[in-house]
Amino acid sequence: MKEITVAELKSLKETNADFQLIDVREPHEFEICNIGGKLIPLSEIPGSVDQIEKGKQVVVHCRSGARSGQAVLWLEKNHGLDNLYNLKGGILAWADQIDPSLPKY
């Protein structure tokens, strides 16, 4: 599984790179804080594969990186996608290293 750091994601955002950001947390977590990703909770990934871009880099994140890692592995195994990157440390790492104003939970 490929991973990306929060610093690398920040660079993608700042340079307006053409990529997709997917948040696999639950809606109540998304309401607490988010970094602009498309919300597709982990349990909805199997029925939402058509919403995941095939022709560009896709960064998948959750709170700490565990659920997003599960999503990436499942999508790679079951749909052969090779454009997926797990956000190492998740939104907690983003809050620690990039935006300390984000609430941590």
MDAnalysis code that builds the backbone (N, CA, C; Angstrom):
import MDAnalysis as mda
import numpy as np

u = mda.Universe.empty(315, n_residues=105, atom_resindex=np.repeat(np.arange(105), 3), trajectory=True)
u.add_TopologyAttr("name", ["N", "CA", "C"] * 105)
u.add_TopologyAttr("resid", np.arange(1, 106))
u.add_TopologyAttr("resname", ["MET", "LYS", "GLU", "ILE", "THR", "VAL", "ALA", "GLU", "LEU", "LYS", "SER", "LEU", "LYS", "GLU", "THR", "ASN", "ALA", "ASP", "PHE", "GLN", "LEU", "ILE", "ASP", "VAL", "ARG", "GLU", "PRO", "HIS", "GLU", "PHE", "GLU", "ILE", "CYS", "ASN", "ILE", "GLY", "GLY", "LYS", "LEU", "ILE", "PRO", "LEU", "SER", "GLU", "ILE", "PRO", "GLY", "SER", "VAL", "ASP", "GLN", "ILE", "GLU", "LYS", "GLY", "LYS", "GLN", "VAL", "VAL", "VAL", "HIS", "CYS", "ARG", "SER", "GLY", "ALA", "ARG", "SER", "GLY", "GLN", "ALA", "VAL", "LEU", "TRP", "LEU", "GLU", "LYS", "ASN", "HIS", "GLY", "LEU", "ASP", "ASN", "LEU", "TYR", "ASN", "LEU", "LYS", "GLY", "GLY", "ILE", "LEU", "ALA", "TRP", "ALA", "ASP", "GLN", "ILE", "ASP", "PRO", "SER", "LEU", "PRO", "LYS", "TYR"])
u.atoms.positions = np.array([
    [0.843, -1.179, 0.000],
    [0.000, 0.000, 0.000],
    [0.888, 1.241, 0.000],
    [0.564, 2.145, -0.897],
    [1.311, 3.396, -0.974],
    [0.757, 4.372, 0.068],
    [1.646, 5.184, 0.612],
    [1.241, 6.185, 1.591],
    [1.742, 7.555, 1.167],
    [1.102, 8.567, 1.728],
    [1.498, 9.949, 1.502],
    [1.503, 10.623, 2.864],
    [2.443, 11.532, 3.079],
    [2.501, 12.248, 4.353],
    [1.592, 13.473, 4.298],
    [1.318, 14.032, 5.467],
    [0.485, 15.236, 5.490],
    [1.203, 16.403, 4.809],
    [2.532, 16.456, 4.902],
    [3.291, 17.513, 4.217],
    [3.139, 17.378, 2.702],
    [3.166, 16.129, 2.209],
    [2.990, 15.910, 0.765],
    [1.564, 16.281, 0.342],
    [0.565, 15.956, 1.167],
    [-0.815, 16.333, 0.853],
    [-0.965, 17.845, 0.849],
    [-0.354, 18.515, 1.802],
    [-0.405, 19.983, 1.846],
    [0.152, 20.563, 0.553],
    [1.252, 20.002, 0.074],
    [1.849, 20.458, -1.180],
    [0.900, 20.244, -2.358],
    [0.235, 19.077, -2.399],
    [-0.736, 18.821, -3.467],
    [-1.839, 19.881, -3.449],
    [-2.337, 20.201, -2.256],
    [-3.411, 21.182, -2.128],
    [-2.937, 22.577, -2.540],
    [-1.733, 22.947, -2.105],
    [-1.207, 24.288, -2.380],
    [-0.903, 24.504, -3.860],
    [-0.533, 23.440, -4.553],
    [-0.196, 23.569, -5.974],
    [-1.393, 23.287, -6.877],
    [-2.567, 23.113, -6.255],
    [-3.791, 22.803, -7.016],
    [-3.610, 21.596, -7.918],
    [-2.901, 20.590, -7.416],
    [-2.705, 19.352, -8.178],
    [-4.069, 18.706, -8.442],
    [-4.139, 17.960, -9.517],
    [-5.374, 17.272, -9.885],
    [-5.412, 15.920, -9.181],
    [-6.054, 15.887, -8.019],
    [-6.159, 14.650, -7.252],
    [-7.512, 14.640, -6.552],
    [-7.873, 13.482, -6.033],
    [-9.123, 13.349, -5.284],
    [-8.778, 12.998, -3.842],
    [-9.471, 13.637, -2.898],
    [-9.292, 13.368, -1.474],
    [-10.579, 12.747, -0.957],
    [-10.456, 11.548, -0.393],
    [-11.616, 10.831, 0.134],
    [-11.454, 10.640, 1.634],
    [-12.511, 10.968, 2.362],
    [-12.568, 10.853, 3.816],
    [-13.473, 9.665, 4.145],
    [-12.922, 8.619, 4.780],
    [-13.719, 7.418, 5.060],
    [-14.231, 7.376, 6.505],
    [-14.189, 8.516, 7.189],
    [-14.731, 8.571, 8.550],
    [-16.262, 8.620, 8.500],
    [-16.872, 8.627, 9.661],
    [-18.326, 8.698, 9.769],
    [-18.788, 10.153, 9.701],
    [-20.054, 10.389, 9.308],
    [-20.544, 11.771, 9.189],
    [-20.354, 12.618, 10.452],
    [-20.547, 12.035, 11.638],
    [-20.381, 12.837, 12.864],
    [-18.922, 13.253, 13.064],
    [-17.977, 12.442, 12.589],
    [-16.560, 12.805, 12.676],
    [-16.247, 13.930, 11.689],
    [-16.830, 13.833, 10.499],
    [-16.641, 14.830, 9.450],
    [-17.126, 16.193, 9.930],
    [-18.219, 16.201, 10.713],
    [-18.768, 17.462, 11.233],
    [-17.834, 18.099, 12.255],
    [-17.084, 17.308, 12.995],
    [-16.156, 17.833, 13.998],
    [-15.033, 18.602, 13.306],
    [-14.455, 18.002, 12.287],
    [-13.390, 18.648, 11.521],
    [-13.216, 17.898, 10.206],
    [-12.836, 18.639, 9.174],
    [-12.531, 17.988, 7.901],
    [-11.533, 18.833, 7.136],
    [-10.904, 18.213, 6.158],
    [-9.887, 18.913, 5.359],
    [-10.289, 18.970, 3.891],
    [-11.601, 18.936, 3.655],
    [-12.103, 19.161, 2.311],
    [-12.248, 17.932, 1.439],
    [-12.185, 16.757, 2.042],
    [-12.333, 15.538, 1.251],
    [-13.787, 15.193, 0.986],
    [-13.992, 14.290, 0.054],
    [-15.326, 13.756, -0.243],
    [-15.627, 12.691, 0.791],
    [-16.728, 12.828, 1.506],
    [-17.075, 11.886, 2.563],
    [-17.713, 10.627, 1.971],
    [-17.018, 9.500, 2.134],
    [-17.549, 8.176, 1.805],
    [-17.170, 7.278, 2.977],
    [-18.072, 7.124, 3.972],
    [-17.721, 6.301, 5.131],
    [-17.246, 4.909, 4.713],
    [-16.335, 4.354, 5.507],
    [-15.725, 3.062, 5.193],
    [-16.769, 2.011, 4.836],
    [-17.856, 1.950, 5.589],
    [-18.886, 0.931, 5.335],
    [-19.584, 1.125, 3.991],
    [-19.475, 2.323, 3.410],
    [-20.134, 2.610, 2.126],
    [-19.190, 2.471, 0.929],
    [-17.908, 2.210, 1.185],
    [-16.932, 2.099, 0.093],
    [-17.344, 1.039, -0.937],
    [-17.746, -0.185, -0.520],
    [-18.087, -1.196, -1.537],
    [-19.187, -0.762, -2.499],
    [-20.137, 0.031, -2.031],
    [-21.217, 0.498, -2.901],
    [-20.941, 1.825, -3.570],
    [-19.759, 2.378, -3.346],
    [-19.434, 3.708, -3.866],
    [-18.194, 3.723, -4.742],
    [-17.781, 2.564, -5.210],
    [-16.550, 2.467, -6.005],
    [-16.607, 3.378, -7.231],
    [-17.803, 3.558, -7.788],
    [-17.947, 4.397, -8.983],
    [-17.662, 5.874, -8.684],
    [-17.624, 6.282, -7.427],
    [-17.332, 7.673, -7.070],
    [-15.835, 7.936, -6.906],
    [-15.046, 6.870, -7.004],
    [-13.600, 6.995, -6.827],
    [-12.948, 7.148, -8.195],
    [-12.187, 8.234, -8.342],
    [-11.538, 8.530, -9.620],
    [-10.559, 7.425, -9.995],
    [-10.545, 7.071, -11.267],
    [-9.627, 6.025, -11.744],
    [-8.392, 6.613, -12.423],
    [-8.521, 7.820, -12.968],
    [-7.443, 8.365, -13.790],
    [-6.573, 9.413, -13.131],
    [-6.650, 9.527, -11.799],
    [-5.814, 10.501, -11.098],
    [-5.445, 9.953, -9.729],
    [-4.522, 10.619, -9.064],
    [-4.124, 10.221, -7.727],
    [-5.300, 10.399, -6.775],
    [-5.521, 9.394, -5.925],
    [-6.580, 9.437, -4.922],
    [-5.941, 9.243, -3.549],
    [-6.139, 10.237, -2.674],
    [-5.644, 10.165, -1.304],
    [-6.837, 9.836, -0.411],
    [-6.696, 8.781, 0.385],
    [-7.767, 8.328, 1.268],
    [-7.321, 8.589, 2.703],
    [-8.215, 9.199, 3.512],
    [-7.836, 9.468, 4.896],
    [-8.971, 9.166, 5.860],
    [-8.581, 9.005, 7.117],
    [-9.531, 8.827, 8.212],
    [-8.964, 9.591, 9.408],
    [-9.267, 9.139, 10.606],
    [-8.775, 9.826, 11.804],
    [-7.277, 9.583, 12.002],
    [-6.851, 8.315, 11.926],
    [-5.454, 7.988, 12.237],
    [-4.710, 7.273, 11.119],
    [-5.421, 6.821, 10.105],
    [-4.797, 6.092, 9.005],
    [-5.171, 4.624, 8.947],
    [-5.838, 4.104, 9.977],
    [-6.183, 2.678, 10.011],
    [-7.346, 2.342, 9.070],
    [-8.469, 3.053, 9.201],
    [-9.622, 2.756, 8.342],
    [-9.332, 3.075, 6.885],
    [-8.620, 4.166, 6.647],
    [-8.282, 4.497, 5.259],
    [-7.359, 3.434, 4.674],
    [-6.470, 2.890, 5.500],
    [-5.623, 1.792, 5.039],
    [-6.444, 0.576, 4.658],
    [-7.466, 0.267, 5.450],
    [-8.369, -0.846, 5.125],
    [-9.064, -0.589, 3.795],
    [-9.529, 0.640, 3.594],
    [-10.222, 0.989, 2.354],
    [-9.295, 0.833, 1.152],
    [-8.062, 1.341, 1.280],
    [-7.093, 1.242, 0.177],
    [-6.820, -0.224, -0.150],
    [-6.537, -1.031, 0.870],
    [-6.244, -2.447, 0.626],
    [-7.430, -3.156, -0.017],
    [-8.637, -2.879, 0.443],
    [-9.827, -3.520, -0.116],
    [-10.027, -3.124, -1.581],
    [-9.877, -1.835, -1.873],
    [-10.052, -1.356, -3.251],
    [-8.974, -1.915, -4.175],
    [-7.742, -2.020, -3.681],
    [-6.669, -2.589, -4.500],
    [-6.953, -4.062, -4.785],
    [-7.348, -4.799, -3.759],
    [-7.570, -6.240, -3.905],
    [-8.794, -6.549, -4.751],
    [-9.895, -5.849, -4.503],
    [-11.161, -6.189, -5.148],
    [-11.442, -5.453, -6.446],
    [-10.754, -4.341, -6.683],
    [-11.024, -3.564, -7.899],
    [-9.766, -3.232, -8.682],
    [-8.623, -3.712, -8.226],
    [-7.375, -3.540, -8.973],
    [-6.908, -2.102, -9.103],
    [-7.366, -1.211, -8.236],
    [-6.946, 0.190, -8.336],
    [-5.505, 0.331, -7.869],
    [-4.722, 1.115, -8.616],
    [-3.317, 1.302, -8.244],
    [-2.957, 2.776, -8.101],
    [-3.988, 3.623, -7.989],
    [-3.778, 5.065, -7.890],
    [-4.118, 5.601, -6.501],
    [-4.160, 4.701, -5.502],
    [-4.601, 5.064, -4.162],
    [-3.431, 5.262, -3.211],
    [-3.554, 6.255, -2.340],
    [-2.539, 6.567, -1.336],
    [-3.223, 6.751, 0.004],
    [-2.733, 6.066, 1.017],
    [-3.247, 6.225, 2.372],
    [-2.546, 7.421, 3.015],
    [-3.318, 8.308, 3.666],
    [-2.718, 9.440, 4.367],
    [-2.150, 8.955, 5.696],
    [-0.846, 8.951, 5.793],
    [-0.144, 8.451, 6.979],
    [-0.480, 9.335, 8.192],
    [-1.047, 8.709, 9.224],
    [-1.387, 9.444, 10.439],
    [-2.752, 10.113, 10.419],
    [-3.396, 10.125, 9.255],
    [-4.744, 10.664, 9.139],
    [-4.885, 12.127, 9.528],
    [-6.125, 12.482, 9.862],
    [-6.422, 13.880, 10.173],
    [-5.765, 14.307, 11.488],
    [-5.438, 13.337, 12.351],
    [-4.708, 13.683, 13.581],
    [-3.323, 14.229, 13.237],
    [-2.644, 13.601, 12.290],
    [-1.330, 14.084, 11.854],
    [-1.464, 15.450, 11.182],
    [-2.540, 15.644, 10.426],
    [-2.784, 16.943, 9.780],
    [-2.928, 18.024, 10.858],
    [-3.710, 17.736, 11.903],
    [-3.901, 18.703, 12.989],
    [-2.590, 18.962, 13.730],
    [-1.789, 17.928, 13.933],
    [-0.516, 18.083, 14.649],
    [0.513, 18.870, 13.847],
    [0.607, 18.571, 12.542],
    [1.715, 19.102, 11.746],
    [1.356, 20.258, 10.827],
    [0.090, 20.357, 10.415],
    [-0.274, 21.350, 9.403],
    [-1.211, 22.417, 9.954],
    [-2.286, 22.019, 10.611],
    [-3.305, 22.967, 11.065],
    [-3.718, 22.687, 12.512],
    [-2.970, 23.262, 13.473],
    [-3.275, 23.005, 14.884],
    [-4.620, 23.563, 15.331],
    [-5.276, 24.369, 14.496],
    [-6.595, 24.902, 14.879],
    [-7.701, 23.849, 14.749],
    [-7.417, 22.759, 14.031],
    [-8.430, 21.704, 13.890],
    [-8.639, 20.997, 15.215],
    [-9.901, 20.797, 15.608],
    [-10.138, 20.049, 16.846],
    [-9.762, 18.585, 16.684],
    [-9.123, 18.038, 17.707],
    [-8.788, 16.619, 17.714],
    [-9.771, 15.898, 18.622],
    [-10.139, 14.703, 18.238],
    [-11.112, 13.950, 19.021],
    [-10.665, 12.519, 19.160],
])
